[in-house]
Amino acid sequence: MKKYVLIALCCLMGTISAMAQNGLAADGWYEYTVTCNLSELIPETEKNQITKLRLKGVIRGDDFNVIRDIAGVYINSSNYTEGKLEMIDLSNVVIIKGGYFQNVPFNYDHYIPQALFQGSKTLKEVHLGN
């Protein structure tokens, strides 16, 4: 029983620590520690204001949809998302299969979708890990 309480307490402390680190950092980057829940972390009111985004943690297909929205990408012949993303740092994320990217099951580990930034009018830099 003590073991389970300790594990729950550690998880809670990790969540609280991650929450404290999410949002606008002193260097002008929006930073988020993600556990396949990017849509829950970024408030709708901030989503279209982010120009620099730094992610840490684990992401999957559903998180890529949020990134597309933030990146101001092409939707159809005359429409773009309202995002203003100029720079994104994905060097500290692990990509796992799961969820959906553009309504298709995302079945790949360590893979960035080819269409992720397709048609972005604002994106200038993408930082990837080794």
Helices and strands as residue ranges (DSSP letters): H 2-21, E 23-24, E 30-35, H 38-41, H 44-47, E 52-59, H 61-70, E 74-76, E 79-80, E 87-95, E 100-101, E 104-105, E 125-127
